[in-house]
Amino acid sequence: MDEWFVWLVRLMFIGIFPLGVGMLFRAWKIGVRKDYRYVADWRGRAIQDGKRWAFAVLGINSVGGAGLLMVGVLVLLVGLPFTMWSGATALIFWSYFFALQIVVQRAQISKANA
C-alpha cells in the first residue's frame, strides 16, 4: 500500500475524535447551558426560533457525537477494519448532515407559515 494512503487514513481516523467532541460540545451547550446560539445547521448558521428547535438539534448532535466517538474507540479496542470504520463514520456523518438539513427546512417552513 502506498505510504501516502496510510498517512491519509491515519489523518481521517484522528479526525473522528474532534468531530465527535465538537458535536457533543454543541449538545452540551444547548442542553446544559441553554445557549441557543448553537442551535444551528452544520455550517454554524443559526436556526430561526432556536428555542423551539433546540431539542431536535440537541438529539442530532448527541447521537452523532456519541456515534463517532464509539467508532473511534472500537477501532482502538477491537481493531475494526478500514472498510467498517470508514463506512460507519460516513453513515454517521451524512445522517447528521441530512438530519440537520431536515430541521432547517422545517424551521423555515414554520417561519413562513407564521
C-alpha positions in Angstrom: 0.0 0.0 0.0 1.3 3.4 -0.8 2.7 5.4 2.1 0.6 8.5 1.4 -2.6 6.5 1.7 -1.6 5.1 5.1 -1.0 8.7 6.3 -4.3 9.8 4.8 -6.1 7.0 6.6 -4.4 8.0 9.9 -5.5 11.6 9.5 -9.0 10.5 8.7 -9.1 8.4 11.9 -7.7 11.2 14.1 -10.3 13.5 12.6 -13.1 11.3 14.0 -12.3 12.5 17.6 -12.5 16.3 17.1 -15.7 15.9 15.1 -17.3 13.8 17.8 -16.2 16.0 20.6 -17.4 19.1 18.7 -20.9 17.6 18.3 -21.1 16.6 21.9 -19.9 20.1 22.9 -22.7 21.6 20.8 -25.2 19.3 22.5 -23.8 20.2 26.0 -24.1 23.9 25.2 -27.7 23.5 24.1 -28.8 21.1 26.8 -27.0 22.2 29.9 -26.1 25.9 29.2 -29.3 26.7 27.3 -27.2 28.5 24.8 -29.5 28.6 21.7 -26.8 30.2 19.5 -25.6 26.6 19.0 -29.0 25.6 17.5 -27.6 25.8 14.0 -27.1 24.0 10.8 -23.8 22.1 10.0 -22.2 25.3 8.9 -23.0 27.1 12.1 -25.7 29.3 10.7 -28.3 29.9 13.5 -31.8 28.4 13.0 -34.7 30.8 13.5 -36.6 30.3 16.7 -33.7 28.3 18.2 -35.5 27.5 21.5 -38.3 25.7 19.6 -35.8 23.5 17.6 -33.3 23.0 20.4 -34.4 19.5 21.4 -34.1 18.2 17.8 -30.7 19.7 17.3 -29.6 18.5 20.8 -30.6 15.0 19.9 -28.9 15.0 16.5 -25.6 16.3 17.9 -25.7 13.9 20.9 -26.3 10.8 18.7 -23.8 11.9 16.1 -21.1 12.8 18.6 -21.6 9.6 20.6 -21.6 7.5 17.4 -18.4 8.9 16.1 -16.6 8.5 19.4 -17.9 5.0 19.7 -16.5 4.1 16.2 -13.1 5.6 17.2 -13.0 3.7 20.5 -14.0 0.4 18.7 -11.2 0.9 16.3 -8.7 1.2 19.1 -10.1 -1.6 21.3 -11.4 -4.1 18.8 -9.4 -3.2 15.7 -12.2 -2.6 13.2 -11.0 -2.9 9.6 -10.8 0.2 7.5 -13.9 -0.5 5.4 -16.0 -1.0 8.6 -15.0 2.2 10.4 -14.8 4.4 7.4 -18.3 3.2 6.3 -19.7 3.7 9.8 -18.2 7.1 10.1 -19.5 8.2 6.7 -23.0 6.9 7.6 -23.0 8.9 10.9 -21.6 12.0 9.3 -24.1 12.0 6.4 -27.0 11.1 8.7 -26.0 14.1 10.8 -25.9 16.4 7.8 -29.3 15.3 6.4 -31.0 15.4 9.8 -29.8 18.9 10.4 -31.0 19.8 6.8 -34.4 18.5 7.7 -34.6 20.6 10.8 -33.5 23.7 9.0 -36.1 23.1 6.3 -38.9 22.5 8.9 -37.8 25.7 10.7 -38.0 27.7 7.5 -41.4 26.3 6.6 -42.8 27.0 10.1 -41.4 30.6 9.9 -43.1 31.1 6.5 -46.4 29.9 7.8 -46.3 32.1 10.9 
